[in-house]
Amino acid sequence: MANHKATKKDTRQASKRRDRNRYYGKTTRNAIRDLKATEKDEKTYGESLPNVISMIDKLAKKGIIHKNKAANLKSKLSKKVAVKA
């Protein structure tokens, strides 16, 4: 167990950050899942795609996911629009 005041504070902060990052990551994964579910409806898919891409970019910017993973996710989602267009 941490004995120093600063170490205890660091532990609290790390816990908050972990919870926040898990929330943002899960929210984005749910948005991606919902987007994939609307794949059949081209109009809805096209309208929702920029919002999901924005969420993915924010995760990469904050370091929650790696930038290459973000690029791969965006590429896979964008391919589906390109094929339909």
Buried (B, 14 or more C-beta within 10 A) or exposed (E): EEEEEEEEEEEEEEEEEEEEBEEBBEEBEEBBEEBEEBEEEEEBBBEBBEEBBEBBBBBBEEEBBEEEEBEEBBEEBEEBEEEEE
